[in-house]
Amino acid sequence: MSKMEKEPLFSAKNLKYLTGPFSANNPVIVQILGICSALAVTVQLKPAIVMALSVTVVTAFSNLVMSLLRNGVPSRIRIIVQLVVIAALVILVDQVLKAFVYEVSKQLSVYVGLIITNCILMGRLEAFAMMNKPWPSFLDGVGNGLGYALILVIMGAVREFLGRGSLLGFQLIPEGAYDFGYVNNGMMTMPAMALILVGCVIWVHRAYIYKEEK
């Protein structure tokens, strides 16, 4: 009877798939994946959030679909099938963004389409979805997407606040501060500063957080 019992949907093992990528196995700051888009779309917080949610949706559902198909896909064409699944999901996400958040979609430009080449997606499909059941694969996709999202949100918030004095377009630094000589850090809007910021996040994580979770 015990063998027939189903594992709880949110067992400790499944929760580890979901929460592990937040810190101990974060795809950006631990696995160093998805760095390009993390640098390109984090000048402001809003596009960073939209990009993060888009990647999370595509990662979660591509993992789910490939896990469902894994036993019926010949090994020699599995990469092609994976790309087709990812591309179909990216097209759907792109159309939704154009329909509901057109201005943000314009800001993200080609980077939505480039989700297809995001190494986090292919990495999770190959390393996890092709070898595990649908529910754990879905949780793994959600977890890795949210782990990626966490870094984008941090970077988008820091870069917009220091570079523009605002968050989500709302001015937070009062005009009086500028009258007294405060100046926005224009370097925060530059790609080079984004790379430095990612390096700082990785350093803080490795120095003060990651050691505790080994």
N, C-alpha and C positions, 0 to 999 in steps of 0.2 A: 504493500500500500504506500509506503514511504517513497518508493521509487516513482510512483505515479503522481505524487504531489507536485504541483507546479511551484516553481520558485516565485516568491512575491515580486510584483512589478518593480518595487523600490527596495529590494534587498540591499544589504550592505555592499555586495559585489556590484550591483547595478548602479548604486549611488556613487561608487568610486569611479565608474565610467563617466558619470555625469559631472562630478566635482573635481576629479583629478586634473583636468586641463586648466582649471582656474589658477593653479599655482605650481604644484609639483611637476606637472607635465604640460605646462603651457606651450602651445604650438609656436608662439612668437618668441618669447624670452627664454625658453628652455630648448625647444627643438630648432629654433631660428628658422621658422617657416613663415611665409606670408609677409616678409619684411617690406617688399616693394610697395604693396598697397597700403601698408601701415604708414609709410613715408608719404605717399602721394595724396591721400584723402583726409589727412588729419589737420589741415590748416584751420578748419572750423569744426565745431563740435557736431552740428547737425548732419553734414554729409558723412562724418565719421560714424555716427549712430546708424544712419541709413545703410551705409556700406556694411557695417558690422551685422545688422539684422539680415541683410541680403545673403551674406556669406553663411550665417547660421542656418537660415532656411535651406539653402542649397546643400550645405554639408549634411544636415540632418536627413533630408529626404533622399539625397543621392546614396547615403549609407543604407537607408531603409530599402530602397529599390534594389540596390546591388546585392544586399543580403538575401532578399527574396528570390533574386535571379541566380544566385551564386552556383547552385547545383546544376543549372541548365545552360550555363555559358561555357563553351569550350575555352580552355586555357589560352589557346593561341590567339583568340580574338577578344580576350577579356578587356584589354586596354581600350580597344575601339568601342566596345559596348559601354564602358565606363564614361568615355568622352561623350558619347551620344546622350547618355542619361544626364550628365552634368550640363551639357549644352542645352538640352531641352528645358531643364529647370532654370538655367540662367536666362533664357529667352522669356520664360514666363515671368520671372522676377523683374526683368527689364521692362516688360510691358506694363506690369502693375505699377512700377515706379513712375513711368511716363504718364500713366493714367491718374495717379493720385498725388504724386509729389514731383511734378514736372520740373520745377526750378532746381530742385536738388538733383534730379536725374541729369539735368544739363551740367551741373557742377561736377558730378562724378564722371561725366563724359564716357570715354572708352573704358574706364576702370571697371564698370559693371560687366561688360563683355569679357574683360580679362579675368573675371572670377573663374572662367573655364580653365585657365592655366595656373590657378592658385595651387601651390604644392601641398597645402593642407588637405585639400579635397582628395587628390590622387593618393596622398600618403595614407589617409584614413581608410579609403576604399581598399587599397592593397594590404595594409597592415591589419585591418580589423574587419571591415564589412564582408570581405570575401571569405572569412573564416569563422564568422559568428552569426548567431540568430538575429532576426529582425529587431526585436525590442532592444537588446544590448547595443546593437549597431546604431539604432536611432538615438539612444541616449549618448553614445560616444560622439555621434555627429553633433548633437545639441551642445554637449560639453565642450568640444573643441571649437565650435562656432562661438560660444559664449566666452571661452578663454581668449580667443582672438578679439572678440568684441571688447572685452575688458581693457586690453592694451590700447585699442583704437580710441575708446572713450577717454581714457587717462590722457593720451597724447593730444586728442582733439581739444579737451578742456584746457590743458596747460597752454597749448599753442595759441588758442583763441584768446584766452584771458590775458596772457602776457603780451601777445602780439597785437591785439585789438582792444583790449580792455573790456571785453564782452563775453557772454556765454549764450549760445543759441540765438545770437543776434540782439540780445538785451544788454544795454550798456550797464556795467557794474561799477566801473571806476567813475566817480562823479567828475563833472566838468571842473569843479574847483581844484581837483588834484592836478589837472593839466595847467590851470592858471598858476599854480605854485611851482610849475616846472617839471611835472611828471611827464615822461615820454614813453610811448609804447615801444616794446622791444621788436623792432622790425625784423630782426634776424629770425624770430620765431616763425615767420611766414615763409622762410626759405627752406628748400629741401635738405641742405646741409645741416641745419639746426635740428631738423626732424631726426636725422641719423644720429646726431649727438644725443638727443633726448632718448632715443631707443637704447643707446649704449648706457645711459645713466639708469634707465629703468632696469636693464639687465644686471648692471652692477649692484644696484640696491637689492634686487631679488636674490642674486647669488650670494651676496655678503650677509644679508640679515634675515632672509626667509627660507631660501632653498635648503640650506644646511640643516635646519630644524626638521625638515620633512623627508630627509633621506632615510 
